[in-house]
Amino acid sequence: MLTVLVFLPLLVAGVLLLAPRAVPDRACVPVWLAAALAELVLVVIIWAGFDPGGGIQYAQRARWIPGAGVGYHVGVDGLSLPLAALTCVLFLAAAVHSLRRGTAATATATGGGPPRARAWAALFLFLQTVSLGLFTALDLILFFVFFDLSIVGMYFVIAGWGHGERARAAALKFFLYTFTGSLALLLGFIGLYLAAEPHTFDLTDLAREDPLAGRGAHAALVLLAIGLGLAIKTPTVPFHTWLPPAHTDAPAAGSAILAGILLKMGTYGFVRIAMPLLPGVWRQYALVFVVLGALSAVYGALVALGQTDVKRMIAYTSVNHMGYVLLALGAAGILTGTDDRARALAVTGATVQMVSHGLITGALFLLSGVLWDRAGGYRIADFSGLAGPAPRFAAVTAVGALAAIGLPGFSGFIAEFQIFTGSLGSQPVATAVALTGILITAALFLRALHRMLLGPTRLPGSVRTGGFTDLTPAETAATVPLLGLSLVIGIVPRFLLDVIEPAARALTGLVAR
């Protein structure tokens, strides 16, 4: 079933691309939507049959490149299943969002939907397969293949459907940065392979063997290579500079997938590869990751506070939120001044934060697309009093902003509470520094809400005939369920925590061995 979950979107993408040109482009997005719904049903079935205490499940193996120790090996545990489910939810939201009609940015001669809808739908289906493949991969080369293909897919989304020439420059910067990171990642994987006896790229075999235990400089260099590749993808300060232009000039659905899914490939790589496969050297250099996490949390919030463009502001808050994840993972590698329960709590909080950030920031980027569709820009100063002509847009945006600052009742509060509680015992100073990021994030979101939604109505001259229209049914259906799911996790988190906590305890056990 797991292989079907991973490759069904790719199969549908192939069907769309090979379909006769007599099939109109406007039929492609509904086909994508149907495939995304089927994917959500499949992941719900997998979730329902998952045993939280059973370790890796639904595993499937096949020989691929046996002479090099490479195999097709997939499976899910409590760390990967929530991210696979998040992937299905967000890609479904992107498909629903792409159904919207009635604005100059989306209307085409085919009667609605994005321009070149066939290629658009096929690219997102391809990206869904790549994302699910990475989150289920249990072989380092399989992980790397999906990691690299995600770069290619998102490059074409930004360059092909972004905002003019700036989008092509942003796509190139995104590609060069993240491709450089993937090369460093590959070097680290080869270092692990060479240290294993017998040589293998299988994650479960490498975790059981711990081939770099006591290897000193060799282990440190491997961690440096893997950490660099994952830090660029996350992104972590100072490797974050590709992110704001990529988000600002990408289409709304592309930004939602980039922030909600692709950034998680970096943080997931830390919990799936760096921590369990390099436990000794992770403990040795855990403080470095704690410092980088705290720095990213504060720096991302401060720079977001100074933005005049709402999309760049949201992009920098992603640096802030991913900083909390790295802080927690670093704290989980420090054994002094803490205990097993606190370290497991930090890892649980980091995983919940990945899911929470994907839901909330994905919704916020889809909502920012409304500004571009109506007015062709994102400048905060160009808008005022939007609650008047667009009350639904104002209400949903306000809920998204409150969820992003970690208001109790939303998933962000559950995640950040666990992160800070799990990190405080061993790293009180870094945790206290990172906490200031919450205050700054609250200030920047509340200031943006006050300026854009309240007061007398003011719109830029680029607003199209008919004024600033409210959310369409498709835009509402794409964003409200994401925030609703964040609310459900914030109020009744047990269904998620029961899946994550056993895997978090197993991970911290591997790190502490």
C-alpha positions in Angstrom: 0.0 0.0 0.0 2.9 2.4 0.8 4.3 2.1 -2.7 0.8 2.9 -4.1 0.6 5.9 -1.9 4.0 7.2 -3.1 3.7 6.5 -6.8 0.0 7.1 -7.6 0.5 10.8 -8.1 3.3 10.2 -10.5 1.2 7.7 -12.5 -1.6 10.3 -12.7 0.9 13.0 -13.8 2.1 10.7 -16.6 -1.5 10.1 -17.7 -2.1 13.9 -17.9 1.0 14.5 -19.9 0.3 11.7 -22.3 -3.4 12.4 -22.7 -4.5 13.6 -26.2 -4.5 17.4 -26.7 -8.2 17.0 -27.4 -8.6 16.7 -23.6 -9.0 20.3 -22.4 -6.5 21.7 -19.9 -9.4 22.7 -17.7 -10.0 19.0 -17.0 -6.5 18.5 -15.6 -6.9 20.3 -12.2 -10.1 18.3 -11.4 -8.1 15.1 -12.2 -5.3 16.3 -9.9 -7.9 17.0 -7.2 -9.3 13.5 -7.5 -5.9 12.0 -7.2 -5.1 14.1 -4.1 -8.4 13.0 -2.5 -7.5 9.4 -3.2 -4.1 10.0 -1.6 -5.7 11.4 1.5 -8.0 8.4 1.8 -4.9 6.1 1.5 -2.9 7.9 4.2 -6.0 7.8 6.5 -6.2 4.0 6.0 -2.5 3.7 6.8 -2.9 5.8 9.9 -5.9 3.8 11.1 -3.9 0.6 10.8 -0.7 2.0 12.3 0.5 0.6 15.7 2.3 3.5 17.5 4.5 1.1 19.4 5.4 -1.1 16.5 8.4 0.8 15.1 8.7 0.9 11.3 5.6 -0.5 9.6 4.2 -1.0 6.1 7.9 -1.7 5.0 8.5 -2.8 1.5 11.9 -3.9 0.1 13.2 -4.6 -3.4 16.6 -5.0 -5.0 17.6 -1.9 -6.9 21.4 -1.6 -7.3 22.6 -4.5 -5.2 26.2 -4.3 -6.3 26.4 -0.8 -4.6 24.3 -1.8 -1.6 21.4 0.3 -2.7 17.8 -1.0 -2.4 14.2 0.2 -2.7 13.2 0.2 1.0 10.3 2.2 2.3 8.3 2.3 5.5 6.8 4.6 8.1 7.1 5.2 11.8 5.8 7.8 14.2 8.2 10.4 12.9 7.5 10.0 9.2 3.8 9.1 9.1 2.6 12.6 10.4 4.7 14.2 7.7 3.3 11.9 5.0 -0.2 12.8 6.2 0.7 16.5 6.1 1.9 16.1 2.6 -1.4 14.6 1.4 -3.4 17.4 3.2 -1.3 20.3 1.8 -1.3 19.0 -1.8 -5.0 18.5 -1.6 -5.3 22.1 -0.4 -3.1 23.3 -3.3 -5.3 21.4 -5.8 -8.5 22.9 -4.4 -6.8 26.4 -4.5 -6.0 25.9 -8.1 -9.7 25.5 -9.0 -10.4 29.1 -8.2 -11.8 31.3 -11.0 -12.9 34.8 -11.7 -9.6 36.8 -11.5 -7.3 37.9 -14.3 -4.5 36.0 -12.7 -6.3 32.7 -13.0 -8.7 33.0 -15.9 -7.6 31.5 -19.2 -9.1 30.8 -22.5 -9.9 27.3 -21.3 -12.4 28.7 -18.8 -10.5 28.9 -15.5 -7.7 27.4 -13.5 -4.0 28.3 -13.7 -2.3 29.0 -17.1 -0.9 25.8 -18.7 -3.0 23.8 -16.3 -1.8 20.4 -17.6 1.8 21.1 -16.8 0.9 22.8 -13.5 -1.1 19.8 -12.3 1.6 17.3 -13.5 4.3 19.2 -11.7 2.5 19.2 -8.4 1.6 15.5 -8.7 5.3 14.9 -9.4 6.2 16.9 -6.3 3.7 14.9 -4.2 5.4 11.6 -5.2 8.8 13.1 -4.5 7.7 14.4 -1.1 6.0 11.1 0.0 9.0 9.1 -1.3 11.4 11.1 0.8 9.4 10.8 4.0 9.0 7.1 3.6 12.5 6.3 2.2 14.6 3.9 4.4 17.7 3.9 2.0 20.1 6.8 1.8 20.3 6.9 -2.0 16.6 6.6 -2.3 16.3 9.6 0.1 18.9 11.5 -1.9 17.1 10.8 -5.2 13.8 12.2 -3.9 15.7 15.1 -2.2 17.2 16.1 -5.5 14.1 15.7 -7.5 12.2 18.0 -5.2 14.7 20.8 -6.2 14.0 20.2 -9.9 10.2 20.2 -9.5 10.0 23.4 -7.4 12.5 25.1 -9.7 10.0 24.7 -12.6 7.1 25.8 -10.4 8.8 29.1 -9.5 10.3 29.8 -12.9 7.3 28.8 -14.9 4.4 30.3 -12.8 6.2 32.9 -10.7 6.1 36.7 -11.0 8.0 37.6 -14.1 11.8 37.9 -14.5 12.3 38.1 -10.8 10.8 34.6 -10.4 13.3 33.2 -12.8 16.2 34.7 -10.9 14.7 33.5 -7.6 14.3 30.0 -9.0 17.9 29.9 -10.2 19.1 31.1 -6.7 16.9 28.4 -5.1 18.3 25.7 -7.4 21.9 26.6 -7.0 21.8 26.9 -3.2 19.8 23.7 -2.6 21.6 21.7 -5.2 24.9 22.6 -3.6 23.5 21.3 -0.3 22.4 18.1 -2.0 25.9 17.5 -3.2 27.3 17.9 0.4 24.5 15.5 1.5 25.6 12.9 -1.0 29.2 13.1 0.2 28.1 12.5 3.8 26.0 9.5 2.6 29.0 8.0 0.9 31.1 8.5 4.0 28.5 6.5 6.0 28.5 3.8 3.3 32.3 3.4 3.3 32.4 3.2 7.1 29.7 0.4 7.2 30.8 -3.3 7.1 29.4 -4.7 4.9 28.9 -1.6 2.8 25.2 -0.5 2.7 23.0 2.6 2.3 20.1 1.0 4.2 19.0 3.3 7.1 17.8 0.5 9.4 21.1 -1.4 9.0 23.2 1.7 9.5 21.2 2.7 12.6 21.7 -0.8 14.1 25.4 -0.9 13.3 26.5 2.7 14.2 29.5 2.4 11.8 31.1 5.7 12.8 31.2 5.1 16.5 34.6 6.2 17.9 35.8 7.4 14.4 36.6 11.0 15.5 37.4 13.2 12.6 35.8 10.9 10.0 32.5 11.1 11.9 32.7 14.8 12.3 33.3 15.4 8.6 30.3 13.2 7.7 28.1 15.1 10.1 29.4 18.4 8.7 28.5 17.3 5.1 25.1 16.0 6.1 24.4 18.9 8.4 25.3 21.4 5.7 23.0 19.9 3.1 20.1 19.7 5.5 20.7 23.1 7.0 20.5 24.7 3.5 17.2 22.9 2.8 15.7 23.8 6.3 16.9 26.7 5.9 19.0 27.7 8.9 20.9 31.0 9.4 23.2 31.8 7.6 22.1 29.5 4.7 18.6 31.0 4.4 19.1 33.8 1.9 17.6 31.7 -1.0 14.2 31.5 0.8 12.7 35.0 0.8 13.0 35.6 -2.9 11.9 32.1 -3.7 8.7 32.6 -1.7 8.1 36.2 -2.7 8.2 35.5 -6.4 6.6 32.0 -6.4 2.9 31.4 -7.1 0.8 31.0 -3.9 0.4 27.2 -4.2 4.1 26.9 -4.9 5.0 28.9 -1.7 2.6 26.8 0.3 4.3 23.6 -0.8 7.8 25.0 -0.5 7.2 26.2 3.1 4.8 23.5 4.2 6.6 20.4 2.8 10.0 21.0 1.2 11.5 22.8 4.2 10.5 19.8 6.3 12.8 17.7 4.2 15.7 19.3 6.0 14.5 19.0 9.5 13.2 15.5 8.9 16.6 14.6 7.6 18.1 15.5 11.0 15.7 13.2 12.9 15.8 10.4 10.3 19.6 10.4 9.4 21.9 12.7 11.4 20.7 11.8 14.9 20.2 8.0 14.7 23.1 7.2 12.3 25.6 9.6 14.0 24.7 9.5 17.7 28.1 10.0 19.2 29.1 12.9 17.0 25.6 14.4 17.3 26.0 14.5 21.1 29.5 16.0 20.7 28.3 18.9 18.5 24.7 19.2 19.7 25.5 22.6 21.2 26.3 23.9 17.7 22.8 23.0 16.6 21.3 24.5 19.7 23.1 27.8 19.0 22.1 27.8 15.3 18.5 27.0 16.2 18.3 29.9 18.8 20.0 32.3 16.4 17.6 31.3 13.5 14.6 31.7 15.8 15.5 35.3 16.8 17.1 36.4 13.6 14.1 35.2 11.5 11.6 37.0 13.7 13.6 40.3 13.8 14.1 40.4 10.0 10.4 39.5 9.5 9.5 42.5 11.7 11.3 44.8 9.3 9.6 43.6 6.1 7.3 45.8 4.1 6.2 42.8 1.9 3.7 40.4 3.5 5.0 37.4 1.7 8.6 38.1 2.6 7.4 38.6 6.2 5.8 35.1 6.2 8.9 33.6 4.6 11.2 34.9 7.4 8.8 33.6 10.0 9.6 30.2 8.5 13.2 30.7 9.4 12.0 31.5 12.9 9.8 28.4 13.3 12.4 26.0 11.9 14.9 27.5 14.3 12.7 26.2 17.2 12.9 22.7 15.6 16.7 22.8 15.4 16.9 24.0 19.0 14.9 21.1 20.2 16.8 18.5 18.2 20.1 19.9 19.4 18.9 19.9 23.0 17.8 16.2 22.6 21.5 15.4 22.0 22.8 16.9 25.2 22.7 14.3 28.0 23.9 16.5 30.9 21.3 18.5 32.9 18.3 16.6 31.5 16.7 13.2 31.3 15.3 10.8 28.8 11.8 12.2 29.2 12.8 15.8 28.5 14.8 14.8 25.4 11.9 12.8 24.1 9.6 15.7 24.8 11.9 18.0 22.8 11.9 15.6 19.8 8.1 15.2 20.0 7.7 19.0 20.0 10.0 19.4 17.0 7.9 16.9 15.0 4.6 18.5 16.0 6.1 21.9 15.0 6.9 20.5 11.5 3.3 19.5 11.1 1.9 22.7 12.7 4.1 25.0 10.6 3.1 23.2 7.4 -0.6 23.7 8.1 -0.5 27.3 9.3 2.2 28.7 7.0 0.7 26.8 4.1 -2.6 28.5 4.7 -1.0 31.9 5.1 0.8 31.6 1.8 -2.4 30.6 0.0 -4.1 33.7 1.6 -1.2 35.9 0.5 -2.0 34.8 -3.1 -5.4 36.5 -2.7 -3.5 39.9 -2.6 -1.6 39.1 -5.8 -4.7 37.9 -7.6 -6.7 41.0 -6.7 -4.0 43.7 -6.7 -0.8 42.3 -8.2 1.4 43.0 -5.1 2.1 42.2 -1.5 3.1 45.6 0.0 1.6 46.0 3.4 1.4 49.8 3.1 -0.7 49.5 0.0 -3.7 48.0 1.9 -5.9 49.2 4.7 -9.4 48.3 5.9 -9.7 45.0 4.0 -12.2 43.8 6.6 -14.7 46.0 4.9 -14.8 44.7 1.4 -13.5 41.2 2.3 -14.7 40.1 5.7 -14.1 36.4 5.1 -10.5 37.1 3.9 -9.9 39.3 7.0 -11.3 36.7 9.4 -9.4 33.7 8.0 -6.2 35.8 7.8 -6.5 36.9 11.4 -7.0 33.3 12.6 -4.0 32.2 10.6 -1.8 35.0 12.1 -3.0 34.1 15.7 -2.2 30.5 15.0 1.2 31.4 13.7 2.2 33.2 17.0 1.4 30.1 19.0 -1.9 31.1 20.6 -3.2 28.5 23.0 -5.9 26.4 21.2 -3.8 26.0 18.1 -1.1 23.4 17.2 1.7 25.9 17.4 1.2 26.2 21.1 1.3 22.5 21.6 4.6 22.3 19.6 6.3 25.3 21.2 5.3 24.3 24.7 6.9 20.9 24.3 10.0 22.3 22.6 10.7 24.8 25.3 9.8 22.4 28.2 12.1 19.7 26.7 15.0 22.2 26.0 14.9 24.3 29.1 16.6 21.8 31.5 19.8 21.4 29.5 19.9 24.7 27.6 18.2 27.4 29.7 20.1 30.4 28.1 19.5 29.3 24.5 15.9 28.5 25.2 15.3 31.9 26.9 16.8 33.6 23.9 14.7 31.7 21.5 11.6 32.5 23.5 12.0 36.2 22.6 11.2 35.1 19.0 7.6 34.5 20.1 7.2 38.1 21.3 8.7 39.5 18.1 6.5 37.2 15.9 3.4 38.3 17.8 4.4 42.0 17.3 4.9 41.6 13.5 1.7 39.7 12.9 -0.4 42.0 15.0 1.1 45.1 13.3 0.4 43.6 9.8 -3.2 42.8 10.8 -3.8 46.2 12.2 -2.4 48.0 9.1 -4.0 45.8 6.4 -7.4 44.8 7.9 -8.5 47.7 10.0 -9.1 51.4 9.5 -10.5 53.1 6.4 -10.4 51.1 3.2 -7.4 51.9 1.0 -6.5 49.9 -2.0 -3.7 50.2 -4.6 -4.5 51.5 -8.0 -3.7 48.1 -9.4 -6.9 46.6 -8.0 -8.9 45.3 -10.8 -12.4 46.4 -11.8 -14.9 45.4 -9.1 -12.7 46.2 -6.2 -11.1 43.8 -3.7 -13.4 40.8 -3.8 -13.7 38.4 -0.9 -12.5 34.8 -0.8 -13.9 32.5 -3.5 -15.4 29.2 -2.5 -12.2 27.4 -3.7 -10.0 29.8 -1.7 -12.0 29.3 1.4 -12.1 25.5 1.0 -8.3 25.4 0.5 -7.4 27.5 3.6 -10.1 27.0 6.3 -9.6 23.2 6.7 -5.8 23.7 7.2 -6.5 26.1 10.1 -9.3 23.9 11.3 -6.9 21.0 11.5 -4.4 23.2 13.4 -7.3 24.0 15.9 -8.1 20.3 16.3 -4.5 19.5 17.1 -4.4 22.4 19.5 -7.5 21.2 21.4 -7.2 17.4 21.2 -3.6 16.6 20.3 -3.6 13.0 21.6 -4.3 11.4 18.2 -1.1 13.0 16.9 1.0 12.7 20.1 0.2 9.0 20.6 1.8 8.3 17.2 4.9 10.6 17.6 5.9 9.9 21.3 7.0 6.3 21.0 9.1 7.0 18.0 10.6 10.1 19.8 11.6 7.9 22.7 13.2 5.4 20.4 15.1 8.1 18.7 16.5 9.6 21.9 17.4 6.1 23.0 19.5 5.7 19.8 21.2 9.1 20.4 22.1 8.3 24.0 23.6 4.8 23.4 
